[in-house]
Amino acid sequence: MSEAPATAAVRTAWWAKFVLIGGVLAALLLVLAPLGYRAGVLEVPAAVLMLPGMAAVLAVTTLVFTSVGAFLMLKRGLRAERLPLAIGGGLALLVLLNMVVWFMRANEVPPIHDISTDSADPPEFVAVVELRGPNANPLDYDAEALAAVTREAYPFVQPIHSRLPPAAAFARAQQIVDDFGWEVVAADAAAGHLEATATTRLYGFKDDFVVRVRPDGSGSRIDLRSVSRVGQSDLGANAGRIGAFIVAFGPD
């Protein structure tokens, strides 16, 4: 009795393999960007622009191949290409959606990184200056360039006027900084001066924060300032940090 001929191995089309590899590489580039910066391997331009840009281009190309491949798969009744197209195309779509969200966010806020509740007399940094390094953004507040833009984009960035006496207001401010998990660099209750550093979750960027408490009648006036160490645009992070502080301070 003769044996039945062996079934020919089903080969996956090259374009399906390209989609799978393209989707995986695009996702990998997006993941490597913050990891590379945190490890000190990548500088800011490479981590924020180059690698994510490469990921976006590769994701678009992969999605084009995914669309053409899906058409061929349905027309020819192919099966081996289904999983590679689903995985690669899905990853590419996630990468592209992530980039679209970041792009939209960048266009919603002004490209600034120094936010202060007092544009005429912004709180000054002292202790963090030596920690920022020679390549960090300058700490000279440019009121002409920043004041009007900040008021328009972030109207909630206002001084806190509290009925608490300065000592109590400073204590509350220090507690908020501790609750937020920021690293306290300097705290002088007598001078009403507190400096801290916040680290962003994804890239680990360092943003410096200063609190100034001054007497205001029988109460206190609390001014805040948040400045990114690197990058031109903070995507609204510094204003958001000040807003969160104001909400946490709450009413007296």
C-alpha positions in Angstrom: 0.0 0.0 0.0 1.5 3.3 -1.1 1.9 6.3 1.3 -0.1 9.5 0.8 2.1 12.4 -0.4 3.3 14.7 2.3 1.3 18.0 2.6 3.4 20.9 1.4 4.4 23.3 4.1 2.4 26.5 4.1 4.7 29.5 3.8 3.8 32.9 5.0 4.0 35.7 2.4 6.9 38.1 2.7 4.6 41.1 3.1 2.9 39.5 6.2 6.4 39.0 7.7 7.2 42.6 7.0 4.0 43.8 8.8 4.9 41.7 11.8 8.5 42.9 12.0 7.5 46.5 11.2 4.9 46.6 14.0 7.2 45.1 16.5 10.1 47.4 15.6 7.8 50.5 15.7 6.6 49.5 19.2 10.2 48.8 20.3 11.5 52.2 19.1 8.7 53.9 21.1 9.6 51.9 24.2 13.4 52.4 23.8 13.0 56.2 23.7 12.2 56.8 27.4 14.3 53.8 28.5 17.3 55.2 26.5 17.0 58.6 28.1 16.6 57.3 31.6 19.7 55.1 31.1 21.7 58.1 29.8 22.2 56.6 26.4 20.0 59.1 24.5 19.9 62.9 24.6 16.6 64.7 24.6 16.4 65.3 20.8 16.9 61.6 20.1 14.6 60.4 22.8 11.8 62.9 22.2 12.0 63.4 18.5 14.2 61.0 16.5 13.1 57.6 17.9 9.4 58.5 18.2 9.6 60.0 14.7 11.1 56.8 13.3 8.5 54.8 15.1 5.7 56.9 13.5 7.1 56.6 10.0 7.5 52.8 10.4 4.0 52.5 11.9 2.5 54.3 8.9 4.4 52.2 6.4 3.4 49.0 8.3 -0.3 50.0 8.3 -0.1 50.6 4.5 1.2 47.1 4.0 -1.4 45.8 6.5 -4.2 47.3 4.4 -2.9 45.8 1.2 -2.2 42.5 2.8 -5.7 42.3 4.3 -7.1 42.8 0.8 -4.9 40.1 -0.7 -5.7 37.7 2.2 -9.4 38.1 1.8 -9.2 37.9 -2.0 -7.1 34.7 -2.1 -8.4 33.1 1.1 -5.0 33.1 2.7 -4.7 31.9 6.3 -1.1 31.9 7.3 -1.0 35.7 7.0 -3.8 36.4 9.5 -1.8 36.3 12.7 1.2 38.3 11.5 -1.2 41.0 10.0 -3.2 41.1 13.2 -0.2 41.4 15.5 1.9 43.7 13.4 -1.0 45.9 12.3 -2.3 46.2 15.8 1.0 47.3 17.2 1.5 49.8 14.4 -1.9 51.2 15.0 -1.2 51.6 18.8 2.1 53.3 18.0 0.4 55.7 15.6 -2.5 56.5 18.0 0.0 57.2 20.7 1.9 59.6 18.5 -1.3 61.4 17.4 -2.3 61.9 21.1 1.1 63.4 21.9 1.0 65.6 18.7 -2.5 66.9 19.6 -1.4 67.6 23.1 1.6 69.5 21.9 -0.6 71.7 19.7 -3.0 72.5 22.5 -0.5 74.2 24.7 2.1 76.9 24.1 5.8 75.8 23.6 7.0 77.1 27.0 8.5 75.4 30.1 8.6 78.1 32.8 5.4 78.8 34.6 5.0 81.2 37.5 2.0 82.6 39.5 3.8 85.9 39.8 5.1 87.2 36.4 6.3 90.6 37.9 8.3 89.1 40.7 8.6 85.3 40.1 9.9 83.1 43.0 13.6 82.5 42.6 15.5 79.2 42.7 18.6 79.0 44.8 19.4 75.5 46.0 18.5 73.7 42.7 20.7 75.9 40.5 23.8 73.7 41.0 21.8 70.5 40.4 20.4 71.6 37.0 23.7 71.3 35.2 25.3 73.5 32.5 23.0 72.4 29.7 19.7 73.0 31.5 17.2 75.6 30.6 18.0 79.1 32.0 16.2 80.2 35.1 15.9 83.9 34.1 12.2 84.5 33.8 11.3 86.3 30.6 8.1 88.1 31.6 7.7 89.7 28.1 7.6 86.3 26.4 5.9 84.3 29.1 3.4 86.4 31.2 0.7 87.0 28.6 1.0 83.5 27.1 0.7 81.9 30.5 -2.4 84.0 31.4 -4.1 83.0 28.2 -3.3 79.3 28.2 -3.5 78.7 31.9 -5.8 81.2 33.6 -5.9 79.0 36.7 -2.2 79.8 37.4 -2.8 82.4 40.1 -1.3 83.1 43.5 -2.9 81.4 46.5 -4.4 83.9 49.0 -4.8 82.2 52.3 -6.2 83.2 55.6 -3.5 81.0 57.2 -0.5 82.7 58.8 2.7 82.2 57.0 4.1 79.5 59.3 0.9 77.4 58.9 0.7 78.1 55.1 4.3 76.9 54.7 3.7 73.8 56.7 0.7 73.0 54.5 2.8 73.6 51.4 5.6 71.3 52.6 3.1 68.6 53.4 1.6 68.8 49.8 5.1 68.5 48.3 5.7 65.4 50.5 2.4 63.9 49.5 3.2 64.4 45.8 6.4 62.6 46.3 8.6 65.4 45.1 12.2 65.5 46.3 12.7 68.4 48.7 15.9 70.2 47.9 15.7 73.1 50.4 13.1 74.2 53.0 13.4 77.4 55.0 10.2 78.0 57.0 11.5 81.3 58.4 12.1 82.7 54.9 9.0 81.0 53.5 11.1 79.4 50.8 10.8 75.8 49.6 12.5 74.1 46.6 11.7 70.7 45.3 12.3 68.5 42.2 9.6 66.5 40.5 10.4 63.6 38.2 8.1 62.7 35.3 6.9 59.2 35.1 7.6 58.2 31.5 10.9 59.8 30.6 12.1 60.7 34.1 12.6 64.4 33.2 13.4 66.6 36.1 11.2 69.7 36.7 12.1 72.1 39.5 9.4 73.6 41.7 9.6 76.6 44.2 7.1 77.8 46.7 7.3 81.3 48.2 5.2 82.2 51.2 4.8 85.8 52.2 2.6 87.7 54.7 -0.6 89.1 53.2 -2.5 91.1 55.7 -3.5 88.7 58.4 -3.0 85.8 56.1 -0.5 84.7 53.5 0.2 84.8 49.8 1.7 81.7 48.3 3.4 82.0 44.9 4.5 79.0 42.9 6.9 78.4 40.0 7.7 75.2 38.0 10.5 75.0 35.4 11.6 72.1 33.2 15.3 71.4 33.1 15.3 70.3 29.5 13.1 70.7 26.4 11.4 73.7 24.9 7.8 72.6 25.4 6.6 70.9 28.6 3.3 69.8 27.1 1.5 71.6 29.9 3.2 69.6 32.7 4.4 72.6 34.7 1.1 74.4 34.7 -0.6 71.1 35.5 1.7 70.7 38.5 0.9 74.1 39.8 -2.8 73.6 39.3 -2.6 70.3 41.2 -0.8 72.1 44.1 -3.4 74.8 44.2 -6.2 72.3 44.3 -4.4 70.3 47.0 -3.8 73.4 49.1 -7.6 74.0 49.0 -9.6 76.5 50.9 -8.6 77.5 54.5 
